[in-house]
Amino acid sequence: MTMSNIQLTYSHQLTKCDPQWNPVLIIGQIRHLSSLSFEVFKNKLEPRVSEEVFTTAVASLHPTPTDSCPLHLNVATIAGLPTKCSRHNTPSRGHFITKIVKSFTGTTDEYIVLVCEKGDAFASACAVARSFSLYSRKSAQSSSSSQRRVTVEFILVNNGGEALTEVDVTCFSHAAKGIQLAASIVDTPCNEMHTDAFLAEISKVGEELHIKPTIIQGEELNARGFGGIYGVGKAALHQPALAVLSYTPSGATESIAWVGKGIVYDTGGLSLKGKTAMPGMKRDCGGAAAVLGAFYAAVKLGFRENLHAVFCLAENAVGPLATRPDDVHQLYSGRTVEINNTDAEGRLVLADGVVYAQRDLNCNIILDMATLTGAQGIATGKYHACIVTNHEDWETAAVRAGINSGDLVHPMPYCPELHFPEFASAIADMKNSVAVSYLLHQ
């Protein structure tokens, strides 16, 4: 995987710098920026910016939804976040932080100063991490051997004297590395990030965490009954695989599995996607990439329960061995499925992974994560992931975690018994996609 030359670090205190040599970007809500005196910021701005210039700049900000004002040429900037925040948004305004950082990032070592409440610090830190993907194939970056350091510092407001600690900063750093790892895998094209390369990334994380992965690949999948993963990926040059990283600390009382859909490229199979729908399908491994990044961060931060990361890896390719519509596959559960749409492949690989987590890993809590269907984007939009669950408490917890982290989540109805007839098959236990006649009838 080709890496960019950006090194992202976090600090709980402001260090002195000259913006002429190290550009500074200050981001915050207007009410927070206005509540602070120039004295708080002068270490980052003097001698280039005076108190009068700073005060005038803050007063000139009128975010709609964001706004910015240069303090000194293009090397010192102050930016205001939206004033309004609805109940289904993150109070950190994380999505806007990401956009602002992307707009103002430069080519030299620089500082980003986040002005926020302590409860929004984690989401704000994660928002900055999303601005800097590690993957790049730009020739200018590839030829440069020097690393560019981006330092993120915090000024807390309304904190009652409570400050960030080294523990907080360590948490931000591990979370940021997990975010950037996931982003780099998703950004890398399939000619580099095929199933074998993804397995190498899993092994690399395992080595750093002192965990040896379990890997079942190729014909062994077929022999052991993983008909979902094998059937989707058997036509590709790089063979499909099920991989598992297991973290089992002493004193754990629960076993949790995160199961990720890892379709490294989705052509749609023989139910081929069109020329406008196929570009971008390197991102169909986003669920597995997110599970790997989250697993890394959770273990590094001392997660206290048994945690298993299950990766269902395949390339949904076209070739002589590709699954055909009308084929019947037997899943790891023993259930049979009639294929009526080879482009509805994510549910097939996840079915094997979820059953493996329940049956072989004895997990009592199972979460699968996937770029499963374009219908999600219609239902909950591009900013909110969709959660469907049989457990109300976990639904509530996921929504709250999304608000706290900036990775927003919104629930959808859970009522599978009303939808079973849509997948009825005359020759197998089920079909893998809704019948066309049902959609027309609706």
ROMIDREN-388291 format. One line per 5 residues: number of its first residue (from 0); for each residue x, y, z of C-alpha. Coordinates in pm, whole numbers, plus 32768, in hexadecimal, padded with zeros to 4 digits. Example, Ala and Ser with C-alpha at 12.3 -4.5 7.8 and 13.67 -1.06 7.14 Angstrom:
<nodes>
0 = 84CE/7E3E/830C; 8557/7F96/82CA
</nodes>
This chain:
<nodes>
0 = 8000/8000/8000; 8091/8151/7F98; 8095/8241/80BC; 8089/83BC/80C0; 818E/8485/817F
5 = 80A8/8516/828B; 80E9/84D2/83FC; 7FC0/852E/84DB; 8001/856F/864D; 7F29/85EE/876C
10 = 7F89/86C9/8893; 7EC8/8735/89CA; 7F7D/8882/89E1; 7FD2/89A3/88FA; 813A/89C6/888A
15 = 81D9/8B08/8811; 8207/8B2F/869A; 8228/8C3A/858E; 8117/8C15/8485; 8206/8CA1/8381
20 = 82C3/8B59/8392; 81B6/8A6F/841C; 8057/8AC9/83A5; 7F43/8AD0/84AA; 7DD0/8A83/847C
25 = 7CE8/8AD3/85A1; 7B8C/8A34/859A; 7A69/8A61/8689; 7904/8ACF/86BB; 78D5/8C48/86C2
30 = 7855/8C46/8829; 798E/8B8E/8897; 7A81/8C64/87D0; 79DC/8DA3/884C; 79F7/8D36/89B6
35 = 7B74/8D23/89AA; 7C6E/8E3F/89AE; 7D92/8E6A/88C0; 7E74/8E0F/89E4; 7E0A/8CA1/89BD
40 = 7E78/8C94/8850; 7FA8/8D76/8847; 80A3/8C55/885D; 8023/8BE0/870C; 8004/8D33/8662
45 = 8107/8E2C/86DC; 81BF/8EEB/8651; 80F9/8ED6/850C; 7F9B/8F19/8595; 7F38/902F/8683
50 = 7E20/9029/8782; 7D5B/9127/86B6; 7D6D/9055/857B; 7D07/8F1C/8638; 7BDD/8FC2/86E3
55 = 7B66/905E/859D; 7B83/8F11/84E8; 7AB3/8E57/85EC; 79A7/8F66/85DE; 799A/8F4D/8462
60 = 7946/8DD9/845C; 77E1/8D8A/83F1; 77D0/8C13/83B0; 76D2/8BA4/82A7; 7716/8A8B/82F2
65 = 788B/8AD7/831F; 7961/8C0C/82F3; 7AD2/8C62/8306; 7BB0/8D93/8315; 7D27/8DAF/82CF
70 = 7DF1/8E3A/83EF; 7F3E/8E51/833C; 7F61/8E15/81C5; 7EFD/8CA9/8189; 7FC2/8C16/82AB
75 = 7EE4/8C72/83D2; 7D6C/8C41/83B7; 7C46/8C39/84A6; 7B0D/8B75/8445; 79B2/8B6D/84DE
80 = 78D8/8A36/84F7; 775D/8A37/84C6; 7693/8ADA/85DB; 7571/89E5/85BE; 757F/8874/860F
85 = 744A/8796/85FF; 740E/8672/86E9; 747E/856C/85EB; 75C9/861B/85AB; 7708/860C/8676
90 = 773C/8741/8751; 78A7/8744/86E0; 7837/879F/857D; 793C/869E/8513; 78DD/868D/83A3
95 = 791C/8801/8381; 7A69/87E8/8437; 7AD6/86E8/8334; 7A6C/87C8/8213; 7B1D/88F8/82A4
100 = 7C61/883B/82E3; 7C5F/87AC/8181; 7C2E/890A/80F5; 7D4F/89AA/81B0; 7E56/889A/81CE
105 = 7FA7/88FB/8139; 80F0/885A/80D9; 81C8/88A5/820C; 81BF/884F/837E; 808A/88F3/840E
110 = 7FAF/8915/8542; 7E39/88EA/856B; 7DA2/8980/86A6; 7C4A/88FB/8706; 7B7A/89D0/87F4
115 = 7A69/88F9/888D; 79CC/8869/89C6; 7A71/8735/8A57; 794D/8657/89F9; 7986/86AF/888B
120 = 7AFF/8684/888A; 7AFE/8515/8821; 7A11/854B/86FC; 7AD6/8680/8693; 7C1C/85BD/869B
125 = 7B81/84AB/85C7; 7AFE/85AF/84D1; 7C5E/862E/8494; 7CDD/84CB/845E; 7BDA/849C/834B
130 = 7C73/85C0/8290; 7DBF/8511/8255; 7DB0/83C9/8199; 7EF3/8304/8199; 7ED1/8280/8036
135 = 7F53/834C/7F13; 7FD0/82FE/7DB7; 801F/8467/7D5D; 8176/8470/7CBE; 81DB/85AE/7D78
140 = 819D/8508/7EC9; 823B/83C0/7E5F; 8380/8471/7E04; 8393/8528/7F52; 843C/846E/806E
145 = 8405/8577/817B; 82E4/8554/8270; 81F5/8671/82B0; 8183/8691/8418; 8023/8706/846C
150 = 7FFB/874F/85E0; 7E9E/876A/8673; 7E7C/8832/87B6; 7D4E/887E/888E; 7CC2/89A4/894D
155 = 7BA4/8936/8A30; 7A83/8A1B/8A8B; 7971/89F2/8B91; 7A46/88E2/8C2D; 7A3D/894D/8D99
160 = 7BB6/8945/8DAA; 7BCC/87E0/8D25; 7CDE/87B0/8C22; 7D3A/86A5/8B28; 7E3B/85AA/8BA2
165 = 7F3E/84C9/8B02; 7E3E/83B0/8B1F; 7D4B/8479/8A4B; 7E55/84C5/8948; 7EB8/8355/8937
170 = 7D4B/82FC/88FB; 7D36/83FC/87E0; 7E75/8378/8742; 7E08/820C/873F; 7CAF/8268/86BA
175 = 7D4D/833F/85AB; 7E32/8225/853F; 7D06/813C/8528; 7C46/823B/8459; 7D6B/8277/836E
180 = 7DAA/8101/834A; 7C40/80C6/82E4; 7C47/81EE/81F4; 7D8A/817E/8151; 7D00/8021/810E
185 = 7BC1/80AF/8078; 7C83/81AC/7FA5; 7D74/80AA/7F18; 7D03/8018/7DC8; 7CCC/7EA5/7D9C
190 = 7E01/7E6F/7CC4; 7EBD/7EB6/7E09; 7DBA/7E6C/7F1A; 7D49/7D12/7EAC; 7CEE/7C03/7FA6
195 = 7E59/7B98/7FDC; 7EC1/7D00/801D; 7DA0/7D2A/8112; 7E10/7BEF/81C5; 7F6C/7C87/81DD
200 = 7ED8/7DBD/8284; 7E1D/7CDE/837A; 7F5E/7C21/83C6; 801A/7D68/83F6; 7F1C/7DE0/84F8
205 = 7F24/7C8C/859D; 809D/7C99/85B8; 8093/7DEF/865C; 7F8D/7D74/8755; 803B/7C23/8788
210 = 7F0F/7B66/86FB; 7F33/7A55/85F5; 7E14/7A5D/84F9; 7D49/792E/8496; 7D2D/791F/8319
215 = 7C55/7837/8248; 7C86/7874/80D3; 7C39/77ED/7F7B; 7BD1/7682/7F58; 7BE1/7652/80CF
220 = 7AB3/773A/80E9; 79F2/7658/7FFE; 7A60/751C/80B3; 79F2/75A7/8205; 789F/761B/818A
225 = 78CA/7794/8164; 77F4/779A/802B; 779F/790A/8048; 7902/7996/804A; 7984/788E/7F59
230 = 7866/78B7/7E63; 7894/7A30/7E4E; 7A0E/7A30/7E28; 7A68/78EF/7D72; 7A88/7993/7C19
235 = 7B95/7A8B/7C83; 7D0D/7A63/7C56; 7D43/7AA5/7DC8; 7C7B/79A9/7E8D; 7B6B/79FA/7F8C
240 = 7BB7/79D4/80FD; 7B29/79DB/825C; 7C1D/7A74/8354; 7BF9/7AA0/84CD; 7CB7/7B69/85D2
245 = 7C5D/7B05/8735; 7CAB/7BCE/886E; 7C5D/7B17/89B3; 7CC4/7BD9/8AEC; 7CB2/7B3C/8C42
250 = 7B79/7B8C/8D07; 7A9B/7BAF/8BD4; 792E/7B50/8C05; 78A5/7B8A/8AA6; 790F/7B22/8949
255 = 78D7/7C24/8839; 7909/7BFB/86C3; 792D/7D0B/85C0; 78EF/7C74/8467; 795C/7D44/833C
260 = 78F8/7D2B/81D0; 7A3B/7D35/810A; 79E0/7D37/7F99; 7B26/7DC6/7F12; 7A7B/7E0C/7DC5
265 = 7913/7DDF/7D5C; 78D3/7DC4/7BE7; 7779/7D41/7C39; 77E5/7BEC/7BB5; 771C/7B6C/7A8E
270 = 7607/7C5C/7AFB; 76FF/7D5F/7A81; 76FB/7EC6/7AFC; 76E8/7FDD/79F9; 7809/80C1/7998
275 = 7793/81D5/7A84; 773F/80EE/7BA7; 7885/8028/7BAD; 798C/8138/7BE8; 79C7/815A/7D5C
280 = 797E/7FED/7DA9; 7ADA/7FCC/7E40; 7A28/805D/7F6E; 794D/7F29/7F9A; 7A45/7EA6/809B
285 = 79F6/7FCC/8180; 794F/7EF6/8289; 7A7A/7E0F/82B3; 7B6A/7F37/82A6; 7AA8/7FE7/83BB
290 = 7AA6/7EAB/848F; 7C20/7E8C/846D; 7C5B/7FF7/84CE; 7B66/7FE6/85F1; 7BF9/7E9D/866C
295 = 7D55/7F36/866F; 7CDF/8064/8737; 7C0D/7F98/882B; 7D25/7EA6/887F; 7E27/7FBB/889E
300 = 7D40/8070/8991; 7D17/7F3D/8A6F; 7BC0/7EB4/8A11; 7B4C/7DD6/8B31; 7A72/7CD2/8A83
305 = 7ABC/7BBB/898B; 7AC1/7C5D/8834; 7ACC/7BAB/86E5; 7AFA/7C5D/8599; 7A74/7B83/847E
310 = 7ACA/7BE7/8319; 7A02/7B5C/81F3; 7AE4/7BA1/80C9; 7A96/7B6C/7F59; 7AA2/7C12/7E06
315 = 7957/7BFC/7D4F; 79F4/7BC3/7BFA; 797E/7B4D/7AA4; 7A17/7A13/7A0E; 79DB/78A7/79AD
320 = 79B8/7845/7B1C; 78CE/7962/7B7B; 7787/7912/7C2A; 765E/7922/7B3E; 74FF/799A/7B86
325 = 7435/785A/7BCB; 755B/77B1/7C7A; 7517/7729/7DD5; 761C/7747/7EE9; 7620/76AE/8043
330 = 7689/77A5/814F; 7757/7756/8285; 7612/7745/834A; 759D/7622/8273; 748B/76F3/81D4
335 = 7475/76FA/8059; 744F/7835/7F8A; 73E1/785E/7E21; 74A4/7973/7D79; 73C3/7A5F/7CB6
340 = 74B1/7B89/7CC3; 762A/7B5E/7CD2; 7645/7CCF/7D2B; 75A0/7C86/7E7C; 76DC/7BDD/7EF7
345 = 7724/7C8D/8040; 7613/7BD5/80FD; 76A3/7A88/8086; 7801/7AC0/810F; 777B/7B5B/8250
350 = 7691/7A33/8288; 77C0/794D/829C; 787F/7A3D/837D; 775F/7A74/8470; 771B/78FF/8497
355 = 788E/78BD/84CA; 7891/79C4/85DE; 7765/7928/868A; 77B5/77B9/8657; 7932/77A6/8660
360 = 798E/78D6/8731; 7864/78BA/881F; 781C/7A2E/880F; 76E5/7AB1/88BF; 76F8/7C0B/881D
365 = 772D/7C1D/86A5; 7744/7D5C/85D9; 7778/7D52/8463; 77EB/7E84/83A5; 77C1/7EAA/8230
370 = 7797/7F89/8104; 766D/7EA9/80C6; 757E/7F5E/7FE0; 7544/80A8/7F32; 73EA/80AD/7FCF
375 = 7492/8115/8115; 74FB/825E/8078; 7391/82A0/801D; 730C/823B/8173; 73FE/82EF/825D
380 = 74D2/83C4/8172; 7648/83E0/813F; 769E/8460/829B; 75E8/835E/8373; 7632/81EB/8372
385 = 7500/810D/8392; 74DE/801F/84B9; 73EC/7EFA/84B4; 73E7/7E2F/85F6; 7313/7D46/86C9
390 = 738A/7DEF/880B; 7304/7F44/886C; 7416/7F8D/896A; 7526/7F53/8866; 746A/802C/876F
395 = 7466/8148/886C; 75D5/8110/88C0; 763A/8116/8750; 7583/825E/8712; 7626/82F8/8845
400 = 777E/8279/87DD; 774A/8315/8687; 76FF/8469/871E; 782A/8450/8809; 791E/83E7/86F7
405 = 7895/84A4/85CB; 784C/8360/850E; 76D5/8395/850B; 75DD/8273/851A; 7462/826A/84F5
410 = 7379/8140/8531; 729A/8093/8434; 716D/7FB7/8489; 71BD/7E54/84F6; 709E/7D70/8491
415 = 7129/7C54/83BA; 6FF4/7B76/83CE; 6F37/7C6E/82F6; 703B/7C55/81E2; 7088/7AE1/81D0
420 = 6F91/7AA7/80AF; 705F/7B8F/7FD3; 717A/7A8D/7FCD; 70AD/794F/7F9A; 7140/784C/7EAE
425 = 7099/771E/7E0E; 71DA/7651/7E0F; 72AC/76CE/7F37; 727C/7755/8095; 7285/78B9/8011
430 = 72EF/799E/7EF9; 7404/7A99/7F32; 7345/7BC6/7EAE; 71E5/7C4F/7E9C; 7120/7BCA/7D75
435 = 70E7/7CC7/7C5D; 6F75/7C77/7C5B; 6F5F/7CD9/7DCC; 6FFC/7E2D/7D87; 6F0F/7E6B/7C64
440 = 6DE6/7E04/7D3A; 6E4C/7EF8/7E49
</nodes>
